[in-house]
């Protein structure tokens, strides 16, 4: 064991692991200088904003895999399972259409993901792409922790066997985001964690059904 430039090197099964010796970020304290475990620093909240964006990007990748009929079925099923793990229980997804006015429907997230996978019965080729970065708002303090919203933008394209474009739409959707100190099932201890929530239709282009 030796100390080199502020990094502690520890050999574990022949593999060195670096552990930072930098100063930890102090927790917020109240006027009585008591640590407030239900509150995070501004720096920590910014870190969780970045983590939220990563989770939204991960969800987008899962949507692309689930909708792609060229992917192996087991891969698409695994994507459905992993996508649900990013969300709070009972989260819902809105889909909508515009004819003379906007009409939206809510589906439980598991049903929405299953419907998305089954669209390969309607289209020969399906592509979901995402443009622009997901926009994550500022955190607002709640009784349980913090909340915010994240907005993402997608293009859905469905083609027939002859390659003809049957459906092409751009949409933007806004989702709730929940940050709180909850029990982590992996580490089996309480940790501040981010989970995604209900997803709502924000805008539809063109005037066709939104997948």
C-alpha positions as CSV (number, residue, x, y, z in Angstrom):
1,X,0.0,0.0,0.0
2,X,1.5,3.4,-1.0
3,X,0.3,6.9,-1.3
4,X,1.1,8.6,-4.6
5,X,-0.1,12.2,-5.3
6,X,-3.2,11.9,-3.1
7,X,-4.4,8.6,-4.5
8,X,-4.5,5.5,-2.4
9,X,-3.7,2.3,-4.3
10,X,-5.1,-0.9,-2.9
11,X,-4.3,-4.3,-4.5
12,X,-7.4,-6.5,-4.7
13,X,-7.0,-9.8,-6.3
14,X,-4.1,-8.4,-8.2
15,X,-6.1,-5.5,-9.5
16,X,-5.3,-1.9,-8.2
17,X,-8.3,0.2,-7.3
18,X,-7.9,4.0,-7.0
19,X,-9.7,5.7,-4.1
20,X,-9.9,9.4,-4.1
21,X,-8.7,11.2,-0.9
22,X,-10.3,14.5,-1.8
23,X,-12.4,16.4,0.6
24,X,-16.0,15.1,0.8
25,X,-18.8,17.5,0.0
26,X,-20.4,18.6,3.3
27,X,-24.0,18.0,3.9
28,X,-26.3,21.0,4.4
29,X,-26.7,22.2,8.0
30,X,-29.5,24.2,9.6
31,X,-29.0,27.3,11.8
32,X,-28.3,25.1,14.7
33,X,-25.4,23.5,12.7
34,X,-27.3,20.2,12.7
35,X,-27.0,18.0,9.6
36,X,-30.2,17.9,7.5
37,X,-30.3,14.4,5.9
38,X,-33.4,15.4,3.9
39,X,-31.6,18.2,2.0
40,X,-28.8,18.2,-0.7
41,X,-26.3,20.8,-1.6
42,X,-26.5,22.8,-4.8
43,X,-23.5,20.8,-6.2
44,X,-25.2,17.5,-5.4
45,X,-28.4,18.6,-7.0
46,X,-26.5,19.5,-10.2
47,X,-25.0,16.0,-10.1
48,X,-28.4,14.5,-9.9
49,X,-29.6,16.6,-12.9
50,X,-26.8,15.1,-14.9
51,X,-27.8,11.6,-13.7
52,X,-31.4,12.3,-14.7
53,X,-30.3,13.2,-18.2
54,X,-28.3,9.9,-18.4
55,X,-31.4,8.0,-17.2
56,X,-33.6,9.7,-19.9
57,X,-31.0,8.8,-22.5
58,X,-30.9,5.2,-21.3
59,X,-34.7,5.1,-21.6
60,X,-34.5,6.4,-25.1
61,X,-32.1,3.7,-26.1
62,X,-34.4,1.1,-24.7
63,X,-37.3,2.5,-26.7
64,X,-35.3,2.2,-29.9
65,X,-34.4,-1.4,-29.2
66,X,-38.0,-2.4,-28.2
67,X,-39.4,-0.9,-31.4
68,X,-36.8,-2.4,-33.7
69,X,-38.1,-5.7,-35.3
70,X,-34.6,-6.6,-36.4
71,X,-33.5,-7.0,-32.8
72,X,-33.6,-10.5,-31.3
73,X,-36.7,-11.1,-29.2
74,X,-34.8,-11.8,-26.1
75,X,-32.9,-8.5,-26.4
76,X,-36.2,-6.6,-26.8
77,X,-37.7,-8.4,-23.8
78,X,-34.7,-7.5,-21.7
79,X,-35.0,-3.8,-22.9
80,X,-38.6,-3.8,-21.6
81,X,-37.6,-5.1,-18.2
82,X,-34.7,-2.7,-17.9
83,X,-36.8,0.3,-19.0
84,X,-39.3,-0.3,-16.3
85,X,-36.5,-0.4,-13.7
86,X,-35.9,3.3,-14.4
87,X,-39.4,4.3,-13.4
88,X,-41.4,4.6,-10.2
89,X,-44.1,2.0,-9.7
90,X,-47.4,2.7,-11.5
91,X,-45.8,5.2,-13.9
92,X,-47.9,5.9,-17.0
93,X,-47.2,7.0,-20.6
94,X,-49.4,9.2,-22.7
95,X,-49.9,8.7,-26.4
96,X,-51.9,11.2,-28.5
97,X,-53.4,12.0,-31.8
98,X,-54.6,15.2,-33.5
99,X,-57.5,15.4,-35.9
100,X,-59.6,18.4,-35.1
101,X,-58.2,18.6,-31.6
102,X,-55.6,16.9,-29.4
103,X,-56.7,13.6,-28.0
104,X,-54.5,11.8,-25.5
105,X,-54.7,8.4,-23.9
106,X,-52.8,7.1,-20.8
107,X,-51.4,3.6,-20.6
108,X,-49.5,2.0,-17.7
109,X,-45.9,1.9,-18.7
110,X,-45.6,-1.9,-19.0
111,X,-48.6,-1.9,-21.4
112,X,-47.2,1.0,-23.4
113,X,-43.8,-0.8,-23.9
114,X,-45.6,-4.0,-24.9
115,X,-47.7,-2.1,-27.4
116,X,-44.5,-0.5,-28.8
117,X,-43.0,-3.9,-29.3
118,X,-46.1,-5.2,-31.1
119,X,-46.0,-2.4,-33.7
120,X,-43.8,-4.7,-35.8
121,X,-47.1,-6.3,-36.8
122,X,-48.2,-3.0,-38.3
123,X,-44.9,-1.8,-39.8
124,X,-42.2,-3.8,-41.6
125,X,-39.5,-1.4,-40.4
126,X,-39.6,0.9,-37.3
127,X,-37.1,3.5,-36.3
128,X,-37.2,5.7,-33.3
129,X,-34.5,8.4,-33.2
130,X,-34.0,11.2,-30.7
131,X,-32.8,14.7,-31.4
132,X,-31.5,17.4,-29.1
133,X,-30.5,16.6,-25.5
134,X,-33.1,15.9,-22.9
135,X,-33.9,19.1,-21.0
136,X,-33.9,18.7,-17.2
137,X,-35.5,21.5,-15.0
138,X,-34.4,22.8,-11.6
139,X,-35.2,20.7,-8.6
140,X,-38.0,21.7,-6.3
141,X,-38.1,20.7,-2.7
142,X,-40.9,18.3,-1.6
143,X,-41.8,16.6,1.6
144,X,-40.3,13.4,0.4
145,X,-37.2,14.9,-1.3
146,X,-37.0,16.7,-4.7
147,X,-38.9,16.7,-8.0
148,X,-38.4,18.2,-11.4
149,X,-39.4,17.5,-15.1
150,X,-37.4,16.3,-18.1
151,X,-38.4,16.9,-21.7
152,X,-37.2,14.7,-24.6
153,X,-37.8,14.9,-28.3
154,X,-38.2,11.9,-30.7
155,X,-39.0,11.0,-34.3
156,X,-41.0,7.9,-35.0
157,X,-40.8,6.4,-38.5
158,X,-42.7,3.3,-39.8
159,X,-42.2,1.8,-43.2
160,X,-43.9,-0.9,-45.2
161,X,-42.2,-3.9,-46.9
162,X,-41.5,-1.9,-50.1
163,X,-39.7,0.7,-48.0
164,X,-42.5,3.3,-48.4
165,X,-42.8,5.7,-45.4
166,X,-46.2,4.9,-43.8
167,X,-45.8,7.1,-40.7
168,X,-43.4,9.9,-39.8
169,X,-43.9,12.1,-36.8
170,X,-41.9,14.3,-34.4
171,X,-43.0,14.5,-30.8
172,X,-41.9,16.0,-27.6
173,X,-42.7,14.4,-24.2
174,X,-42.3,15.6,-20.7
175,X,-41.8,13.3,-17.7
176,X,-41.9,13.7,-14.0
177,X,-38.6,13.0,-12.1
178,X,-38.5,12.0,-8.4
179,X,-35.4,12.3,-6.2
180,X,-35.5,11.0,-2.7
181,X,-33.6,9.0,-0.1
182,X,-35.0,5.5,-0.7
183,X,-33.8,1.9,-0.1
184,X,-31.5,0.7,-2.9
185,X,-32.5,-2.9,-3.8
186,X,-28.9,-3.6,-5.0
187,X,-27.0,-2.2,-2.1
188,X,-29.8,-2.9,0.4
189,X,-29.4,0.4,2.1
190,X,-30.9,3.9,1.8
191,X,-29.4,6.1,-0.9
192,X,-30.5,9.2,-2.7
193,X,-31.8,7.9,-6.0
194,X,-33.5,9.2,-9.1
195,X,-36.6,7.5,-10.6
196,X,-38.6,8.6,-13.7
197,X,-42.3,9.1,-13.4
198,X,-45.4,9.7,-15.6
199,X,-44.7,10.8,-19.2
200,X,-47.0,13.3,-20.9
201,X,-47.4,14.4,-24.5
202,X,-46.1,18.0,-24.9
203,X,-46.3,18.5,-28.6
204,X,-47.2,16.6,-31.7
205,X,-46.1,17.0,-35.3
206,X,-47.7,16.1,-37.7
207,X,-51.4,15.6,-37.2
208,X,-51.2,11.8,-36.9
209,X,-51.2,9.2,-34.1
210,X,-48.3,9.5,-31.8
211,X,-46.6,6.2,-30.9
